[in-house]
Amino acid sequence: MRKLVVWNLMTLDGYFEGTKPWDLDFHMLAWGDELEHYATELGKEGGLLIFGRKTYEGMAAYWPTATETPDIAAYMNGIAKIAASRTMDKAEWNNTRVVRDIVPEVRKLKEEPGKTMFVFGSAEVTDTLLKAGLVDEIRLCLVPVVLGGGNPHFKPAAERIPMKLLGTTPLKTGAVILRYEPAKAA
């Protein structure tokens, strides 16, 4: 059975982007050799990336021409990808297909053998999959900054979803990678 892991960078006050789409400058407060190594290791673990439409559009605009981190760019451009969208008809980025209803698709994919599936960014898709009980692990890089406003990573919910701490990894930048297992996936 395949595992579904959510990965994102998040501020101390819970935002994964600032007040404008793709306002991600705070990522540089966490970036360094350790986080670059961690991102490279994710590439070895992953077999499929899942994005919401907005995240897909931003990633597809950036990674095909990215040169700063060649190993990560090769991974991002080469891996199979899903763009979860009710409005897109086709996806132009290499190895990407559009899926209109992500919950049954992920249920089906989880039953198949294969490497880890990752959701990068994509707070709306994360919310949908978390509420459907399909997320096996949440990995957050907690960035040592308070933005004061932005797009929250976790959306309001009707009920609590308890988490079990699986591990912590402090970084020299002051950021901390946190790994949690949602109780529903336990």
N, C-alpha and C positions, 0 to 999 in steps of 0.2 A: 504494500500500500504506500502510495506517495504521500509525502509530508507537504503541508502548506505553511509557509513562514512569511510573516509580514516583517519588512525591514524599512526603517525610516530614521531620519534625524529629527529630533524634536527639541524645542526650547524648554527651559525650566517651567515656563507657564503654559506648556502644552501645545504650542503651535508648530506645524510642520512647514509652513511658509508664512511670510509676512502678510501685510494688508493687501498687497497686490499679487496677482498670480506670478509665480516663479520668482518671488522675492525670497531668495535663498542665500543671501550674503552671509548670514549667520553660520552657514556650514563651514566657512573658512576658519571659524573659531575652534572647530573640532578637528579640522583636516591636518594631517601630518603623516609621517611614515607609518605609524601604527594603524591608523584608519585606512590608509591606502592598502596596507598588507591585508587588513580584515576584508576590504572590498574585493581584493584579488582572491582571497579564500572563498568568498561567497560565489565567485565565478566558477570555482572548481566543484562546489557543492550543487549548484543550480542546474536544472534542466529545462526550465520554462519560467518566463517572466509574465506577470499579469499586471496590466495597467488599466486605469480608467481612461476615458477619452482625453481629458485635459492633460494628464501626466504623459500619456502616450504621445500627444502632439508635441509637448516640450522635449521629451526624450528623443523623439524621431527628428526633431530639428537640431538637436545638439550632437548626439553621438556619431552619426555618420561622418562628420568632419572633425571630431575631437582628436587632438594630438598630444595633450598634456600627459595622459596616462594610457599608453598604447595597449597594455595588457587588459585593462578594464574596457577600453574602447573595443578591442577585438571580441571580448566576451559579450558586451552589450549588443554589438552588431551581428554576432554570429548565432546567438542563442535563439531558440524558438520563443515567440512572444504572442500574447493575446492582448488585444485592445477591447475592453469591455465597453460597448457603446450601443445605444439604441438609435443613434443618428448617423453614424458612419456607415458607408456602404463598402468601402475597401480601405486597406492600409497599405501604404507605399513602402514603409520601412522593411528591410530585409527580414524574412522569416516571421512575418506577423500575419495573424488572421483576426478578423473581427468576430466577436461573439456578442449576441444581443442579450442573452439571459445567462449571466455568469454563474448563478448558483447550481443549476443542474449540470452545467459543463464542468465545474470544479468537482462536484460529487462524482461524476463519471471518471474524471482524470485521477482522482484520489484512489480509485479502485485499481488503476493500472500500475504496473511496475514502472519505475523510473526514478530519476534524480529529483531533488527537492524543487518544488514550485515556489517562487517568490512573488510577493506583491511589493513593489517598490513605490513609495509615495502613495498616491491614489487613496485618499482618506475615505471617499464615498464607497469605493469597492471594498476597502478594508471593513468599513462599517457593515456593509451587506453580508460579507462572508463571515464576519465575527458573530453577527446576530443569527446567522444560519448554523452556527456551530461547526464551521468548516476550518477554522484557523487552528493549527496545531501549536504554533509558537509565534510570539511577538518578540522581535529584537529591535530595541530602540537605542540609538546613540543620543543620550541626553546631553545637549550642548549647554555649557555654562553661561547662559544669557537669558534675561527676561526681556521679551520683545514688547510686551505691553498691548499687543493686539496682533491679529492675523487669523489664519485659517487653522482651527483646532484639528489635531490629528484624530482624536476620538470625538464622535458625535453624540448628542444626547440620546439616551436610551431609556426605555420603560422599566428596565430591570438592571440590577448589578451583574457584572460578569467578574467573579473572583478570579484572581491570578495566583499561580504558584511560581515563586522565584526559582529559576533554573541556574542562574549565574550572573556575575557581574565582572566587568573588565574595565578598570580605570585606565585612562589614557594620559600621557604626559601633558596634553593640552588642557586637562581639567575636565574633559568630557568623560562620560561613563557609558559603556555598552551594557544594557540590561537585557536579560533574556527571561521571558515569562511564558508559562503555559496557561492558556485559558482553562478554567475549570470544566467547561463544556467539552473540551477536547481531551480531557484526562481519561 
